[in-house]
């Protein structure tokens, strides 16, 4: 298949409208058949629940061109399950998980010409999302919803590609105790916009958020989970208000099963930062972004950047995604 005539290697992490997207509507207690459309626009009432009360959730995943030329998607069933959890927490109808995966496959296949070629450093980002679409004035859940999936080719999430990042410990909270931090709700990200804008103005790439109840344990950043390395041990913070990253869970498996590392998933105290050798952010957009430093109100803790352990973990997971390493069963879904 002939690819679109764009410079894939120079792409940033931004939206480019592609050819087709998937749409399904929920009304009168049931989802319709759904299907692909060329229309990238959404028309809704000014009183739509999503506009008044932010009843919306989303997912993010990627499709890749493997070394042997196949187009594949990484663990879409996990995204389907996580979106189902988000919907239940936000009083939204669950889009059936098998239909979710099929919708992703349809969207990627329909936009195959937009999937960046192997070796370009780019990928096709896939964004499934759902929102309450009917008019709701009193505070209550919507009764009509729309589920959509669009795809767009993207480059690195952070400007300048893979480079060591500078973070700060934020004075703001990302999530409330017993709130919605563990689901991928749009409102969580709206709450982080002021903090990330301020961090950028102060010269930092991201915020590190602490647990909202005691503010003594590390949680995550505004858009990614944290991971740490100490010797031969991979450590990941554990909390009820952390989003369960699919990338993090995959990295944990790779570290333990492929690389023979010890893995600890546990609460991580802010005071422990100085004990770690390496630190990274992990998520769909960047897989792993190395961290050079975390500034805790003037106390700057430095790390090895992309040290040997994180580099091995990164190389192994991306090798699985790109078809260079045999994947665990079910991790890679071939599109075409």
C-alpha positions as CSV (number, residue, x, y, z in Angstrom):
1,X,0.0,0.0,0.0
2,X,1.3,3.5,-0.9
3,X,1.7,5.7,2.2
4,X,0.5,9.3,2.4
5,X,3.1,11.8,1.1
6,X,4.1,13.3,4.4
7,X,7.3,13.5,6.3
8,X,6.6,11.0,9.0
9,X,10.0,11.3,10.6
10,X,9.3,15.0,11.4
11,X,5.9,14.6,13.0
12,X,5.2,15.9,16.5
13,X,2.5,14.7,18.8
14,X,-0.5,16.5,17.2
15,X,-3.7,15.9,15.4
16,X,-3.8,15.3,11.6
17,X,-7.2,14.5,10.2
18,X,-7.2,11.1,8.5
19,X,-9.7,9.6,6.1
20,X,-12.2,7.6,8.2
21,X,-13.3,7.2,11.8
22,X,-15.7,4.9,13.6
23,X,-19.0,6.1,15.2
24,X,-21.7,4.3,17.2
25,X,-24.6,5.9,19.1
26,X,-26.4,4.8,22.3
27,X,-30.1,5.6,22.4
28,X,-33.2,4.0,24.1
29,X,-31.0,1.7,26.0
30,X,-29.0,0.1,23.2
31,X,-26.0,0.7,20.9
32,X,-26.7,1.0,17.2
33,X,-24.8,-1.0,14.6
34,X,-22.1,1.6,14.2
35,X,-19.7,2.1,11.3
36,X,-17.1,4.2,9.5
37,X,-17.7,7.7,8.4
38,X,-15.7,10.4,6.5
39,X,-17.2,13.2,8.6
40,X,-14.8,14.3,11.3
41,X,-17.2,16.8,12.8
42,X,-19.6,16.3,15.7
43,X,-23.0,18.1,16.0
44,X,-24.8,18.2,19.3
45,X,-27.1,20.3,21.4
46,X,-25.6,23.2,23.3
47,X,-26.9,21.5,26.5
48,X,-25.2,18.2,25.9
49,X,-24.2,16.5,29.1
50,X,-20.5,16.4,28.0
51,X,-20.5,20.2,27.7
52,X,-22.3,20.9,30.9
53,X,-21.0,18.2,33.3
54,X,-17.9,16.7,31.5
55,X,-19.4,13.2,31.2
56,X,-16.7,11.7,29.0
57,X,-13.9,9.2,29.0
58,X,-11.3,8.2,26.5
59,X,-8.5,5.7,25.7
60,X,-5.2,5.9,23.8
61,X,-3.2,3.3,21.9
62,X,-1.0,2.9,18.9
63,X,-0.7,0.9,15.7
64,X,2.8,0.2,14.2
65,X,4.4,-1.0,11.0
66,X,6.5,-4.0,12.0
67,X,9.9,-4.8,10.6
68,X,8.3,-7.3,8.1
69,X,5.7,-4.8,6.9
70,X,2.6,-5.8,8.9
71,X,0.4,-3.2,10.6
72,X,-0.3,-4.3,14.1
73,X,-2.0,-2.9,17.3
74,X,-0.7,-3.4,20.8
75,X,-3.0,-5.0,23.4
76,X,-6.3,-3.3,22.4
77,X,-8.2,-5.7,24.6
78,X,-6.6,-4.0,27.6
79,X,-7.8,-0.6,26.5
80,X,-11.3,-2.1,26.0
81,X,-11.4,-3.4,29.5
82,X,-10.0,-0.1,31.0
83,X,-12.6,1.9,29.1
84,X,-15.3,-0.4,30.4
85,X,-14.1,0.4,34.0
86,X,-14.1,4.1,33.2
87,X,-17.7,3.9,31.9
88,X,-19.0,2.1,34.9
89,X,-17.4,4.7,37.3
90,X,-18.9,7.6,35.2
91,X,-22.4,6.1,34.8
92,X,-22.0,5.6,31.1
93,X,-23.1,2.5,29.1
94,X,-20.2,0.1,28.4
95,X,-19.4,-0.3,24.8
96,X,-19.0,-4.1,24.4
97,X,-15.3,-5.0,24.6
98,X,-15.3,-7.2,21.5
99,X,-16.9,-4.4,19.5
100,X,-14.4,-1.9,20.9
101,X,-11.5,-4.0,19.5
102,X,-13.3,-4.5,16.2
103,X,-13.9,-0.7,15.9
104,X,-10.2,-0.1,16.5
105,X,-9.3,-2.6,13.8
106,X,-11.7,-1.1,11.4
107,X,-10.4,2.4,12.0
108,X,-6.7,1.4,11.6
109,X,-7.4,-0.7,8.4
110,X,-9.4,2.2,6.9
111,X,-6.4,4.5,7.5
112,X,-3.6,2.1,6.7
113,X,-2.0,4.7,4.3
114,X,-1.5,6.9,7.3
115,X,0.4,4.3,9.4
116,X,4.0,5.5,9.5
117,X,6.5,3.2,7.9
118,X,8.9,1.0,9.9
119,X,12.0,2.9,11.1
120,X,10.4,6.4,10.8
121,X,10.1,6.8,14.6
122,X,6.4,7.6,14.2
123,X,3.2,5.6,14.8
124,X,-0.5,5.8,14.3
125,X,-2.2,7.1,17.5
126,X,-5.7,5.7,18.1
127,X,-8.2,7.6,20.2
128,X,-11.4,5.9,21.2
129,X,-13.7,8.1,23.3
130,X,-17.3,8.4,24.5
131,X,-19.4,11.3,25.7
132,X,-22.9,12.1,26.9
133,X,-24.7,13.7,23.9
134,X,-28.3,14.6,24.9
135,X,-29.5,17.7,26.6
136,X,-29.0,17.5,30.4
137,X,-29.7,20.6,32.6
138,X,-30.1,19.1,36.0
139,X,-27.0,17.3,37.4
140,X,-27.6,13.7,36.4
141,X,-26.1,11.2,33.8
142,X,-26.9,11.5,30.1
143,X,-29.3,9.0,28.5
144,X,-27.7,9.2,25.0
145,X,-24.1,8.7,24.2
146,X,-21.7,8.6,21.3
147,X,-18.7,6.3,21.0
148,X,-16.0,7.3,18.4
149,X,-12.6,6.2,17.3
150,X,-10.2,8.3,15.3
151,X,-6.6,7.8,14.3
152,X,-3.8,10.2,13.6
153,X,-0.1,9.8,12.8
154,X,2.2,11.1,15.5
155,X,5.8,11.5,16.4
156,X,7.4,11.9,19.9
157,X,5.2,13.1,22.7
158,X,7.8,15.5,24.2
159,X,9.4,18.1,22.0
160,X,12.9,17.1,20.9
161,X,12.1,13.4,21.0
162,X,13.5,11.0,23.6
163,X,15.5,13.2,26.0
164,X,15.9,13.3,29.7
165,X,13.1,15.3,31.3
166,X,13.0,17.8,34.2
167,X,10.1,17.4,36.6
168,X,8.9,19.1,39.7
169,X,6.9,18.0,42.7
170,X,3.6,19.8,42.3
171,X,1.7,21.7,45.0
172,X,-1.5,20.7,43.3
173,X,-3.4,17.4,43.5
174,X,-4.1,15.4,40.4
175,X,-7.0,13.4,42.0
176,X,-9.1,13.4,45.1
177,X,-9.1,10.6,47.7
178,X,-11.6,8.0,46.5
179,X,-12.2,10.0,43.4
180,X,-11.7,9.3,39.7
181,X,-7.9,9.2,39.4
182,X,-8.0,5.5,38.6
183,X,-10.2,5.9,35.5
184,X,-9.4,7.7,32.2
185,X,-11.9,10.5,32.6
186,X,-11.6,13.8,30.7
187,X,-12.2,15.8,33.9
188,X,-8.9,14.4,35.4
189,X,-6.9,16.0,32.6
190,X,-8.9,19.3,32.7
191,X,-7.8,19.6,36.4
192,X,-4.1,19.2,35.4
193,X,-4.0,21.9,32.8
194,X,-3.3,24.8,35.1
195,X,-0.5,22.9,36.8
196,X,1.2,21.8,33.6
197,X,1.0,25.3,32.2
198,X,2.6,26.7,35.3
199,X,5.3,23.9,35.2
200,X,6.2,24.8,31.7
201,X,6.4,28.5,32.6
202,X,8.8,27.6,35.3
203,X,11.0,25.5,32.9
204,X,9.9,22.0,33.8
205,X,8.6,19.4,31.5
206,X,6.0,17.8,33.8
207,X,4.6,17.7,37.3
208,X,5.0,14.9,39.8
209,X,1.8,14.5,41.9
210,X,1.7,13.1,45.4
211,X,-1.0,11.1,47.0
212,X,-3.9,13.4,47.7
213,X,-4.6,12.2,51.2
214,X,-1.2,12.4,53.0
215,X,1.0,14.1,50.3
216,X,3.9,11.9,51.3
217,X,3.8,9.2,48.6
218,X,4.6,9.5,44.9
219,X,1.7,8.9,42.5
220,X,2.2,9.8,38.8
221,X,2.5,12.8,36.4
222,X,-0.2,14.6,34.5
223,X,0.0,12.2,31.6
224,X,2.1,9.1,32.6
225,X,2.9,6.7,35.3
226,X,6.3,6.8,37.1
227,X,8.8,3.9,37.2
228,X,12.1,3.7,39.1
229,X,15.1,1.5,39.0
230,X,17.4,0.6,42.0
231,X,20.1,-1.9,41.1
232,X,18.3,-4.8,39.5
233,X,14.9,-3.9,40.8
234,X,12.1,-2.1,38.9
235,X,9.8,-0.2,41.3
236,X,6.4,1.2,40.4
237,X,4.2,3.3,42.8
238,X,0.9,1.6,43.8
239,X,-2.2,3.6,44.8
240,X,-5.9,3.5,44.3
241,X,-5.9,6.9,42.6
242,X,-3.2,6.0,39.9
243,X,-4.4,5.3,36.4
244,X,-3.6,1.6,35.6
245,X,-1.3,2.2,32.7
246,X,-1.3,-0.6,30.1
247,X,2.3,0.4,29.1
248,X,3.4,0.2,32.8
249,X,1.9,-3.3,33.2
250,X,3.6,-4.4,30.0
251,X,6.9,-3.0,31.2
252,X,6.6,-4.8,34.5
253,X,6.1,-8.1,32.7
254,X,9.0,-7.5,30.3
255,X,11.3,-6.6,33.2
256,X,10.4,-9.7,35.2
257,X,9.9,-12.3,32.5
258,X,12.3,-11.2,29.7
259,X,15.1,-9.5,31.7
260,X,15.0,-11.4,35.0
261,X,14.6,-8.2,37.1
262,X,13.0,-8.0,40.5
263,X,9.8,-6.0,40.5
264,X,8.2,-4.1,43.3
265,X,4.7,-2.6,42.9
266,X,4.1,-0.8,46.2
267,X,3.6,2.7,47.7
268,X,6.7,4.7,47.1
269,X,7.5,7.5,49.6
270,X,8.7,10.9,48.4
271,X,11.7,10.5,50.7
272,X,12.8,7.5,48.7
273,X,13.6,9.5,45.5
274,X,17.2,10.0,46.4
275,X,17.7,6.2,46.6
276,X,16.8,5.4,43.0
277,X,19.3,5.1,40.1
278,X,17.0,5.7,37.2
279,X,13.6,7.2,36.7
280,X,11.2,7.3,33.8
281,X,7.7,8.2,32.7
282,X,5.8,5.5,30.9
283,X,2.7,5.6,28.8
284,X,1.3,4.9,25.3
285,X,2.6,8.2,23.8
286,X,6.3,7.8,24.7
287,X,6.6,4.2,26.0
288,X,9.4,5.4,28.3
289,X,10.7,8.9,28.7
290,X,13.8,9.1,30.8
291,X,13.9,11.6,33.7
292,X,17.0,13.6,34.5
293,X,15.8,15.3,37.6
294,X,12.9,15.9,40.0
295,X,12.9,19.2,41.9
296,X,11.2,19.0,45.3
297,X,10.8,22.6,46.2
298,X,14.5,23.4,45.8
299,X,15.8,19.9,46.7
300,X,16.9,18.6,43.3
301,X,17.3,14.8,42.9
302,X,19.1,13.7,39.8
303,X,19.0,10.4,37.9
304,X,21.0,8.6,35.2
305,X,18.6,9.6,32.4
306,X,18.2,6.7,30.1
307,X,20.3,4.3,32.2
308,X,21.2,0.7,31.2
309,X,18.1,-0.9,32.9
310,X,15.5,1.5,31.4
311,X,17.2,1.2,28.0
312,X,17.0,-2.6,28.1
313,X,13.3,-2.5,29.2
314,X,12.5,0.1,26.5
315,X,14.3,-1.9,23.8
316,X,12.6,-5.1,24.7
317,X,9.0,-3.7,24.7
318,X,9.5,-1.7,21.5
319,X,11.1,-4.8,20.0
320,X,7.9,-6.7,20.8
321,X,5.7,-3.9,19.3
322,X,7.8,-3.7,16.2
323,X,7.9,-7.4,15.5
324,X,11.6,-7.9,16.3
325,X,10.9,-10.0,19.5
326,X,8.3,-12.8,19.9
327,X,5.4,-11.3,21.8
328,X,3.5,-12.9,24.7
329,X,0.3,-14.5,23.6
330,X,-2.4,-11.9,22.7
331,X,-0.2,-8.8,22.9
332,X,0.0,-8.1,19.2
333,X,-3.2,-7.9,17.1
334,X,-2.5,-7.9,13.3
335,X,-4.6,-5.5,11.3
336,X,-3.3,-6.1,7.8
